[in-house]
C-alpha cells in the first residue's frame, strides 16, 4: 500500500509538473509571438515611410522633368511663332513686290499694244509697197512660197523616209533574216517531184500481150477497176500508167506487179487483186499518217486527220510532194517559233496540217486554206491552229502569231529552188505582168524581169525623172506589186537612171 501510494503521489506530481510546464511554455510562446508581431509592425511602418519617401522623391523628379519638357516646348512654340511672324512679313513684302511688277507689266503690255498697232500699220504699208514693186498680190506670193516649200519638204521627207527605211533594214530585217536563215539551215529536206504518170517496168515484151488480154479485156478490166489509163506502146520493157490521182496510179502499179508475178491475169483475178491492193494502200495511208505524227512528236490528232496526213504522200502541189512539203513546213515552223519564244509544238502541228484542204478528191468552190480550216475545226482542233491553217494564204484574218509563222514557212518551203514546178504559161504571164506593171509609170523607158521573176530592173529616162524621185518610184512599184500580184518569195525592184552624153566627130 505504501508503494502504491508512493507511486500514485509520484504520478500525480509528474502530471502536475507537466501541466505547469505546458502552461509556462504556452506563456513563453505567446510572449514571443507578441514580440514578433510588434517588431513586424515596427518594420512595416519603417518600410512604409521609406517607400513613401521614395515615391515622393520620384514624383518630384518626374514633375521637374515635365516642367523642363514644358519649358522646352514653350520655347519651341515661341520660336515657331517668331518664324511665322517673320515669314508673314516676308510674304507681305513679296506680295508688294509682285503687285508692283504686275503694275509694271500692265504698263509694258499697254506700250506693246500701241507698238503692235504701229507695227501692223507699218506692215500693211510695206506690203502695199512690195506688191506695187513686185507686181504680185499677197495670195500669189503666198502660193508661190507654198509651192517652193512643198518641193523642199517633199525632198526632205523622201530623204527622211530613206533614212528610216535604211535604219529599219539594218535592225528589223537583220533579225528577221537571221531567224529565217537559222530556220532554213536547221531543216534539210529532199527535193521531190511527182508526175502525172508512172512507169511499170517488165522483164520482157511478152508480158504486154498478157496484160492486154484477148481483145483487150484484161486492160479494160484493170482500167475500170483502178480508174487509170494504161498505155501499152512500143516503149521497150515498160507500161505507162496515167492518172492525175497518185493513189490510183499506185494501186494500179501494185496490182500489175502482183498480177505479173503471179502469172494469172484475167478479169476476175484483176478485180480480186485490185480490191486487195486498195485495202493495203488504205492501211499504208493510215500507217504513214501515224508514223509522220510520231516522227514530228504530234499527239492527239483525230484518226481522220491522221488518215488525211497519210494521204498527203500521194498528193503533189506544183510538182512538190505534199507530205514532204507539210513535214518541212512543220519543222520550219517549230524552229522559227522556238527562235521567237513561242510554243514549238503548236507551230509544228499547224505546219503539218496547213495544206489538208488539198487532199480531198472532190472539186471545191472555196480555197483549200479555208476548207482545211473547216476540216480542222470539224475534228476539234484548237482555234489558233484552225486560224493558222485558214490564214496562211491571207484568205482569213490572222488572229494569232502562229498564222504568220505558218505563212512564212510555207513560202520558204515552196520558194526553195527546185521544190516546185511552174506551168510555163503561168510563169511567162507573171513575168510579162511584172514588166507591164512597171512600164505603166511615167518616165519608165524599159523594164526587164530577170532571175526567174525574182528581180525587176526598171530603166528610167534621165530627162524625165530626177535622182531624188527614183527612191519614191521603186517604193511605189514594190507596193503596187504587193497589192496586185501573187508570187513566191520576194521581188527586188532596181530603178536605174543614167545620163549619157553622145557626140560625133566628123
NORLIN-V170774 format. One record per residue. N is the residue number from 1. PSI is psi in whole degrees, -180 to 180 (999 if undefined). Layout:
n: (N	N)
psi: (PSI	PSI)
This chain:
n: (1	2	3	4	5	6	7	8	9	10	11	12	13	14	15	16	17	18	19	20	21	22	23	24	25	26	27	28	29	30	31	32	33	34	35	36	37	38	39	40	41	42	43	44	45	46	47	48	49	50	51	52	53	54	55	56	57	58	59	60	61	62	63	64	65	66	67	68	69	70	71	72	73	74	75	76	77	78	79	80	81	82	83	84	85	86	87	88	89	90	91	92	93	94	95	96	97	98	99	100	101	102	103	104	105	106	107	108	109	110	111	112	113	114	115	116	117	118	119	120	121	122	123	124	125	126	127	128	129	130	131	132	133	134	135	136	137	138	139	140	141	142	143	144	145	146	147	148	149	150	151	152	153	154	155	156	157	158	159	160	161	162	163	164	165	166	167	168	169	170	171	172	173	174	175	176	177	178	179	180	181	182	183	184	185	186	187	188	189	190	191	192	193	194	195	196	197	198	199	200	201	202	203	204	205	206	207	208	209	210	211	212	213	214	215	216	217	218	219	220	221	222	223	224	225	226	227	228	229	230	231	232	233	234	235	236	237	238	239	240	241	242	243	244	245	246	247	248	249	250	251	252	253	254	255	256	257	258	259	260	261	262	263	264	265	266	267	268	269	270	271	272	273	274	275	276	277	278	279	280	281	282	283	284	285	286	287	288	289	290	291	292	293	294	295	296	297	298	299	300	301	302	303	304	305	306	307	308	309	310	311	312	313	314	315	316	317	318	319	320	321	322	323	324	325	326	327	328	329	330	331	332	333	334	335	336	337	338	339	340	341	342	343	344	345	346	347	348	349	350	351	352	353	354	355	356	357	358	359	360	361	362	363	364	365	366	367	368	369	370	371	372	373	374	375	376	377	378	379	380	381	382	383	384	385	386	387	388	389	390	391	392	393	394	395	396	397	398	399	400	401	402	403	404	405	406	407	408	409	410	411	412	413	414	415	416	417	418	419	420	421	422	423	424	425	426	427	428	429	430	431	432	433	434	435	436	437	438	439	440	441	442	443	444	445	446	447	448	449	450	451	452	453	454	455	456	457	458	459	460	461	462	463	464	465	466	467	468	469	470	471	472	473	474	475	476	477	478	479	480	481	482	483	484	485	486	487	488	489	490	491	492	493	494	495	496	497	498	499	500	501	502	503	504	505	506)
psi: (-38	-36	-44	-41	-40	-40	-42	-41	-42	-41	-40	-40	-42	-43	-42	-42	-37	-41	-44	-42	-40	-41	-43	-44	-41	-38	-43	-43	-42	-39	-42	-41	-44	-39	-42	-42	-41	-43	-39	-39	-39	-44	-39	-41	-42	-45	-38	-44	-38	-45	-40	-40	-42	-45	-40	-39	-43	-41	-43	-42	-44	-39	-40	-41	-44	-39	-39	-44	-40	-40	-41	-42	-42	-39	-42	-44	-40	-40	-41	-42	-38	-42	-41	-42	-39	-41	-39	-41	-42	-45	-39	-41	-43	-40	-41	-40	-43	-43	-38	-43	-38	-39	-41	-42	-41	-42	-39	-38	-41	-42	-41	-38	-43	-43	-36	-40	-42	-40	-41	-43	-39	-40	-43	-41	-45	-38	-41	-39	-41	-39	-38	-39	-48	-23	12	143	172	-41	-41	-41	-39	-44	-40	-43	-40	-42	-44	-39	-36	-47	-43	-42	-37	-43	-46	-39	-41	-40	-42	-41	-43	-41	-44	-43	-41	-43	-41	-40	-34	-24	-66	-49	-33	-46	-41	-45	-37	-45	-44	-44	-43	-40	-44	-42	-31	-4	119	132	160	160	110	126	125	146	178	6	153	146	124	117	138	160	-36	161	-10	-30	-29	-43	-38	-35	-40	-42	177	121	26	19	-34	-47	-36	-40	-40	-40	-40	-36	-33	-17	30	173	124	123	113	105	-155	3	123	133	42	140	129	129	122	129	146	-14	111	-28	-44	-42	-42	-41	-44	-42	-46	-39	-43	-42	-45	-40	-44	-40	-37	-34	-19	108	107	163	-43	-44	-37	-47	-40	-46	-41	-42	-41	-42	-39	-41	-41	-43	-41	-42	-38	-37	-47	-41	-39	-42	-44	-43	-38	-45	-35	-43	-37	-3	33	127	157	17	145	143	-36	-36	-38	-41	-41	-41	-43	-34	-20	-26	-29	20	154	155	112	36	-5	130	129	-37	-43	-40	-42	-41	-44	-44	-40	-45	-41	-42	-42	-43	-45	-39	-40	-39	-31	2	22	-177	110	-27	-46	-42	-41	-40	-46	-39	-39	-37	2	-24	24	-17	-11	-11	-41	145	-31	154	129	154	2	156	154	-28	-46	-39	-38	-39	-39	-40	-46	-42	-36	-37	32	34	155	154	-36	-33	-45	-41	-40	-38	-46	-22	6	-5	23	27	-1	148	134	128	-10	167	-15	-34	-52	-31	-46	-40	-45	-46	-33	-41	-39	-45	-39	-29	-3	132	130	-7	-35	154	141	145	135	-44	-43	-36	-47	-38	-40	-40	-43	-40	-39	-49	-41	-36	-45	-34	-15	-12	141	142	-11	129	-42	151	142	123	118	175	51	34	9	-12	139	119	128	121	125	159	133	-24	-8	-29	134	170	-29	-25	-13	-29	-45	-36	-46	-39	-40	-42	-43	-42	-40	-37	-42	-39	-32	-13	157	129	152	147	-134	159	126	128	119	117	126	127	121	149	127	137	123	133	153	131	125	999)
